[in-house]
Amino acid sequence: MKGKSCFRFAFGVVIGLAFSIAVILCTVGIMDGFDLALKNGLKNSNGDLIITAKDNFFHLDKNITNAFEDLGVTEYTAIIQKEAFLVYNSSSKGVLVKGIDKSVDNSLNYSLSNKEVMIGEELFKILNLNIGDEILLVFASGPGEGSSGNTPSLYTFKVKGVIKHGIYIKDLRFVYVNKSVLQQIFNLKDDEVNILSLNIPSSVIHTKKQTEQSLTEHMALVEEYQQRLQLLLNQASISNNNNSNYNNNTPHLRVSPFWKEFQYLIEAVRVEKFIISFILQLIVIISVFNVMAFIIYLNEKQAQEIFLLQALGMSKKKLTRIWITLVFIIWPTSSLLAIIFTNFFDFALRNLKVLKMPGEIYNLTQLSLEISLSNYCMVFSLALLWILLIVLIGLKKIRKESILKGLRKGFS
């Protein structure tokens, strides 16, 4: 390793291999980060399970509450959701108005008066609203107070605060009002809703840090509760329809997990992660050829010393071990630099506006890398596998050269 040219070549090989590994790690991290951020945003805004009815509105009756009690569910909230237009300063935007009294886990305060609203963060920015501004919500005609025939119903509200769901489309469309306001507008009874949001009992959830694995385990638990709750509600619906004391038009309730509305997007990201990671292995293979070229370069540059050592008794196996040792110096050095590159990109992804995602396309505006230990091990191991495979092929060719031929070539 004498001379600046060798060190420069080695430095280029290490940097190239490190960059190739970092590209794969960042790709996997972005995919996992998107998946995790999307699921967490959906969970925080929807709760674990969502109950809706085919015929839109339904009554929060004893059959539902009894099913909750059987499953130990205590955290749930009733929601009335209606489409409307929000009008402010001659600008209008189609929104989803959610009548709600509290969040599913009571973590957010929705105590609003009849004239107050909470606005999604992106909608708040686009319309250049300020806290305390008055907006106009325009509903389609309803049977309640304030409606007349087929004309729209117009209501004035004051902006009390901003809500951030972590999902662009929700922050752009959702407006929250007091549930009693929508009950009056559409002449609904106190127990009449069109959405129920609920959480799995906290007693069965292990308090662990939210990681990819723990969220996966939680989703499996959500699917289990979905099936159990759906079965209980179906049994109650069949029982009611067969009972003459009940109305035969009891609605069929559907139970959905919190990721249902983005299920196909989540599946697509999972498939793309596998395909892209596989294709990006080509970058590592190209860098590995640089490693082999470096070994051949050293073999040519130090031919005199190498063949003299062989003439003095050093075996070809020992020579191969020397080159393998060199490989095991290059590989961990490159892996360490790849981790540094990855952390730098993660910092840039979190803080640089130029890397902000278009939320209207990806539903998220900001991401961070989520790389598990298993991902690091997989990428580093595959890189080492390619290095050993290609380098050993090159070394096999080098070992075939005779000592006499090498001495003649080295001292000519």
ChimeraX attribute file (.defattr): number of C-alpha atoms within 10 A of each C-alpha:
attribute: neighborCount
match mode: 1-to-1
recipient: residues
	/A:1	10
	/A:2	9
	/A:3	7
	/A:4	9
	/A:5	10
	/A:6	15
	/A:7	12
	/A:8	11
	/A:9	16
	/A:10	18
	/A:11	13
	/A:12	16
	/A:13	22
	/A:14	25
	/A:15	18
	/A:16	21
	/A:17	29
	/A:18	27
	/A:19	23
	/A:20	24
	/A:21	28
	/A:22	26
	/A:23	21
	/A:24	25
	/A:25	26
	/A:26	23
	/A:27	18
	/A:28	24
	/A:29	23
	/A:30	20
	/A:31	24
	/A:32	22
	/A:33	20
	/A:34	22
	/A:35	20
	/A:36	22
	/A:37	19
	/A:38	23
	/A:39	22
	/A:40	20
	/A:41	21
	/A:42	22
	/A:43	18
	/A:44	17
	/A:45	18
	/A:46	20
	/A:47	24
	/A:48	25
	/A:49	23
	/A:50	21
	/A:51	19
	/A:52	19
	/A:53	18
	/A:54	11
	/A:55	12
	/A:56	13
	/A:57	16
	/A:58	19
	/A:59	16
	/A:60	16
	/A:61	10
	/A:62	10
	/A:63	16
	/A:64	19
	/A:65	14
	/A:66	15
	/A:67	18
	/A:68	20
	/A:69	11
	/A:70	12
	/A:71	15
	/A:72	14
	/A:73	18
	/A:74	16
	/A:75	17
	/A:76	22
	/A:77	19
	/A:78	22
	/A:79	23
	/A:80	24
	/A:81	22
	/A:82	16
	/A:83	17
	/A:84	20
	/A:85	18
	/A:86	24
	/A:87	18
	/A:88	16
	/A:89	11
	/A:90	5
	/A:91	9
	/A:92	14
	/A:93	16
	/A:94	15
	/A:95	20
	/A:96	18
	/A:97	27
	/A:98	21
	/A:99	23
	/A:100	22
	/A:101	19
	/A:102	19
	/A:103	21
	/A:104	23
	/A:105	15
	/A:106	12
	/A:107	9
	/A:108	10
	/A:109	9
	/A:110	19
	/A:111	14
	/A:112	17
	/A:113	15
	/A:114	15
	/A:115	15
	/A:116	20
	/A:117	26
	/A:118	23
	/A:119	24
	/A:120	24
	/A:121	23
	/A:122	22
	/A:123	23
	/A:124	21
	/A:125	14
	/A:126	10
	/A:127	15
	/A:128	10
	/A:129	18
	/A:130	14
	/A:131	13
	/A:132	13
	/A:133	11
	/A:134	18
	/A:135	18
	/A:136	17
	/A:137	22
	/A:138	19
	/A:139	21
	/A:140	15
	/A:141	17
	/A:142	19
	/A:143	14
	/A:144	15
	/A:145	12
	/A:146	15
	/A:147	17
	/A:148	12
	/A:149	9
	/A:150	10
	/A:151	12
	/A:152	16
	/A:153	19
	/A:154	17
	/A:155	15
	/A:156	15
	/A:157	18
	/A:158	18
	/A:159	21
	/A:160	17
	/A:161	17
	/A:162	20
	/A:163	18
	/A:164	16
	/A:165	20
	/A:166	22
	/A:167	25
	/A:168	24
	/A:169	18
	/A:170	22
	/A:171	21
	/A:172	24
	/A:173	20
	/A:174	23
	/A:175	28
	/A:176	24
	/A:177	26
	/A:178	24
	/A:179	25
	/A:180	19
	/A:181	19
	/A:182	23
	/A:183	19
	/A:184	16
	/A:185	18
	/A:186	19
	/A:187	15
	/A:188	17
	/A:189	11
	/A:190	12
	/A:191	11
	/A:192	17
	/A:193	22
	/A:194	19
	/A:195	21
	/A:196	22
	/A:197	23
	/A:198	23
	/A:199	21
	/A:200	22
	/A:201	14
	/A:202	12
	/A:203	9
	/A:204	9
	/A:205	11
	/A:206	10
	/A:207	9
	/A:208	8
	/A:209	9
	/A:210	12
	/A:211	13
	/A:212	16
	/A:213	11
	/A:214	14
	/A:215	16
	/A:216	14
	/A:217	13
	/A:218	17
	/A:219	18
	/A:220	12
	/A:221	15
	/A:222	19
	/A:223	17
	/A:224	12
	/A:225	21
	/A:226	20
	/A:227	13
	/A:228	15
	/A:229	21
	/A:230	18
	/A:231	14
	/A:232	17
	/A:233	20
	/A:234	15
	/A:235	12
	/A:236	19
	/A:237	20
	/A:238	13
	/A:239	13
	/A:240	17
	/A:241	15
	/A:242	12
	/A:243	11
	/A:244	9
	/A:245	8
	/A:246	11
	/A:247	11
	/A:248	13
	/A:249	10
	/A:250	17
	/A:251	18
	/A:252	16
	/A:253	19
	/A:254	15
	/A:255	22
	/A:256	19
	/A:257	22
	/A:258	26
	/A:259	22
	/A:260	14
	/A:261	11
	/A:262	13
	/A:263	12
	/A:264	11
	/A:265	14
	/A:266	19
	/A:267	12
	/A:268	10
	/A:269	15
	/A:270	14
	/A:271	10
	/A:272	14
	/A:273	17
	/A:274	12
	/A:275	11
	/A:276	14
	/A:277	16
	/A:278	11
	/A:279	10
	/A:280	15
	/A:281	19
	/A:282	13
	/A:283	16
	/A:284	25
	/A:285	19
	/A:286	14
	/A:287	25
	/A:288	26
	/A:289	18
	/A:290	21
	/A:291	26
	/A:292	22
	/A:293	16
	/A:294	17
	/A:295	21
	/A:296	17
	/A:297	14
	/A:298	17
	/A:299	17
	/A:300	15
	/A:301	15
	/A:302	14
	/A:303	17
	/A:304	17
	/A:305	13
	/A:306	20
	/A:307	23
	/A:308	16
	/A:309	14
	/A:310	18
	/A:311	13
	/A:312	9
	/A:313	9
	/A:314	13
	/A:315	12
	/A:316	13
	/A:317	10
	/A:318	11
	/A:319	16
	/A:320	16
	/A:321	12
	/A:322	12
	/A:323	19
	/A:324	18
	/A:325	12
	/A:326	13
	/A:327	19
	/A:328	15
	/A:329	12
	/A:330	20
	/A:331	22
	/A:332	15
	/A:333	15
	/A:334	24
	/A:335	24
	/A:336	13
	/A:337	19
	/A:338	26
	/A:339	18
	/A:340	15
	/A:341	19
	/A:342	24
	/A:343	15
	/A:344	11
	/A:345	18
	/A:346	18
	/A:347	13
	/A:348	15
	/A:349	19
	/A:350	14
	/A:351	14
	/A:352	11
	/A:353	10
	/A:354	8
	/A:355	13
	/A:356	15
	/A:357	15
	/A:358	12
	/A:359	15
	/A:360	12
	/A:361	10
	/A:362	15
	/A:363	18
	/A:364	19
	/A:365	15
	/A:366	22
	/A:367	23
	/A:368	21
	/A:369	23
	/A:370	22
	/A:371	20
	/A:372	16
	/A:373	8
	/A:374	9
	/A:375	15
	/A:376	17
	/A:377	11
	/A:378	13
	/A:379	20
	/A:380	20
	/A:381	13
	/A:382	15
	/A:383	23
	/A:384	18
	/A:385	13
	/A:386	19
	/A:387	26
	/A:388	17
	/A:389	12
	/A:390	15
	/A:391	22
	/A:392	16
	/A:393	12
	/A:394	16
	/A:395	18
	/A:396	11
	/A:397	10
	/A:398	16
	/A:399	13
	/A:400	9
	/A:401	11
	/A:402	11
	/A:403	16
	/A:404	13
	/A:405	10
	/A:406	18
	/A:407	18
	/A:408	11
	/A:409	13
	/A:410	17
	/A:411	8
	/A:412	7
